[in-house]
Amino acid sequence: GAKIEEVESVADSPFELLLLVVRALERHSALRVVVIQALVHLASNLTLGLEVQRHAEFKVTLRDAVGRALRSAARHVRSYLHGSLKDSFLDVFAEEWELHCAPHAGIKEASSNIRCLIPPANGPAPGCTAEWTFPASHSERQHAAKAIQCLLLLRRFQAELLLQVESDASAAALVPEVTLPDPAVRL
């Protein structure tokens, strides 16, 4: 009953769907990396298709929601900065930066994978890549790596969002405003 109505109301409002996707990103620590990648990809595509720059109030709401998710991810990474990793934190960050620069899993691949239905493994699992697992509970290095991956994904999304909104706004400024003659006024 109520769940179906909620889904139908979201389908009626793509802006609401985009906001829900961004709010889901705030729960980054409870999600698999592949899910975060898919949510960021979905949010990016929705942002492009919705012409967000034309809706000033929604643009502010979206920017604030992305900012909250990013601040949360930054706090999570910062908690590992002074932890037991010490100097190896920089090694973890460098490794994650290299991985971040590589292409991410596609939504089609991620959503068609049977692993979506299986509870995630804690730590390395045979035949399962790291983005499909949760870090081992005893491995601070793995937890830090996941936190850094989330931060980098959210930073990239925020940069894309700002770039898209700014480029759309500047493109709109280049198009001259056209005023049509009032049909009531006769020449």
C-alpha positions in Angstrom: 0.0 0.0 0.0 2.1 2.9 1.3 5.4 1.7 -0.3 3.7 1.4 -3.7 2.2 4.9 -3.4 5.7 6.3 -2.4 7.3 4.6 -5.5 4.5 6.0 -7.7 5.0 9.5 -6.3 8.8 9.3 -6.9 8.1 8.2 -10.5 6.0 11.3 -10.9 8.8 13.6 -9.8 12.3 12.9 -11.2 13.6 15.8 -8.9 12.4 13.8 -5.9 14.1 10.7 -7.2 17.4 12.6 -7.7 17.2 14.0 -4.2 16.5 10.5 -2.7 19.5 9.1 -4.6 21.7 11.8 -3.2 20.4 11.3 0.3 21.2 7.6 0.0 24.8 8.6 -0.7 24.9 10.0 2.8 24.7 6.4 4.0 28.0 5.6 2.3 29.5 3.8 5.2 26.7 1.2 5.1 26.9 0.6 1.3 29.2 -1.4 -0.9 31.5 0.6 -3.1 29.8 -0.7 -6.2 26.5 0.6 -4.9 28.0 4.0 -4.3 29.4 4.0 -7.8 26.0 3.1 -9.2 24.2 5.8 -7.2 26.7 8.4 -8.2 26.3 7.4 -11.9 22.5 7.5 -11.6 22.6 10.9 -9.9 24.9 12.2 -12.6 22.6 11.0 -15.3 19.5 12.4 -13.6 21.2 15.7 -13.1 22.1 16.0 -16.8 18.6 15.0 -17.9 16.7 17.3 -15.5 18.2 20.7 -16.4 18.7 21.4 -12.7 20.1 24.9 -13.5 16.6 26.1 -14.4 15.3 25.3 -11.0 17.1 27.6 -8.5 15.4 26.3 -5.4 16.0 22.7 -6.2 19.6 23.5 -7.3 20.3 24.8 -3.7 18.6 21.8 -2.1 20.6 19.4 -4.3 23.9 21.2 -3.7 23.2 21.1 0.1 22.4 17.4 0.0 25.6 16.6 -1.9 27.6 18.8 0.5 26.2 16.9 3.5 27.2 13.5 1.9 30.7 14.9 1.1 31.3 16.3 4.6 30.2 13.0 6.1 32.6 11.1 3.9 35.4 13.6 4.7 34.8 13.1 8.4 34.9 9.4 7.9 38.3 9.6 6.1 39.7 12.0 8.7 39.0 9.5 11.4 41.6 7.2 9.8 44.1 9.9 9.3 45.3 9.8 12.9 44.5 6.1 13.5 46.8 3.1 13.7 47.7 3.4 10.0 50.1 6.3 10.7 52.3 6.9 7.6 50.7 4.0 5.6 47.5 6.2 5.3 49.3 8.0 2.5 50.0 4.7 0.8 46.3 3.7 1.0 45.3 7.1 -0.3 47.7 6.9 -3.2 46.4 3.4 -4.1 42.8 4.5 -3.9 43.6 7.6 -6.1 45.0 5.3 -8.8 41.9 3.0 -8.6 39.7 6.1 -8.7 41.2 7.3 -12.0 40.4 3.9 -13.6 36.9 3.3 -15.1 34.3 2.2 -12.6 31.8 -0.7 -12.8 28.9 0.0 -15.1 25.3 0.1 -13.7 24.3 -2.6 -16.2 27.1 -4.9 -15.0 26.5 -4.2 -11.4 22.7 -4.6 -11.5 22.9 -7.8 -13.5 25.4 -9.4 -11.2 24.1 -12.1 -8.9 26.2 -10.7 -6.0 23.5 -7.9 -5.7 21.3 -10.5 -4.1 23.9 -12.1 -1.9 24.8 -10.5 1.4 28.3 -8.9 1.1 31.2 -10.8 2.4 33.3 -9.2 5.2 36.9 -9.1 3.8 38.3 -10.9 0.8 36.1 -13.6 -0.8 37.2 -16.1 -3.5 36.3 -14.8 -6.9 34.9 -11.5 -5.5 36.4 -8.1 -6.2 36.9 -5.6 -3.4 34.1 -3.3 -4.4 31.6 -6.2 -3.8 32.7 -6.9 -0.3 32.7 -5.1 3.0 36.1 -4.5 4.7 37.1 -7.2 7.2 36.1 -6.0 10.6 39.7 -6.2 11.9 41.3 -4.4 8.9 41.6 -0.7 9.5 43.5 -0.5 6.2 40.5 -1.9 4.2 38.1 0.4 6.1 40.2 3.4 5.3 40.4 2.4 1.6 36.6 2.1 1.4 36.2 5.5 3.1 38.7 7.1 0.7 36.9 5.5 -2.3 33.6 7.0 -1.1 35.1 10.4 -0.6 36.7 10.5 -4.0 33.5 9.4 -5.7 31.5 12.0 -3.9 34.1 14.7 -4.7 34.0 13.8 -8.4 30.2 13.9 -8.4 30.1 17.3 -6.6 32.7 18.7 -9.2 30.6 17.3 -12.1 27.5 18.8 -10.6 29.0 22.3 -10.2 30.6 22.2 -13.6 27.4 21.2 -15.3 25.3 23.8 -13.5 27.9 26.5 -14.2 28.3 25.6 -17.9 24.6 25.4 -18.3 24.2 28.8 -16.7 26.9 30.4 -18.8 25.5 28.8 -22.0 22.1 30.2 -21.1 23.7 33.7 -20.6 25.1 33.4 -24.2 21.7 32.8 -25.7 19.9 36.2 -26.3 16.6 36.6 -24.7 13.9 36.6 -27.4 10.8 38.6 -26.8 7.8 37.9 -28.9 5.6 40.8 -30.0 2.3 41.1 -28.1 -0.5 40.0 -30.4 -2.8 42.7 -28.9 -0.5 45.5 -30.0 -1.0 46.3 -33.7 1.8 47.8 -35.7 
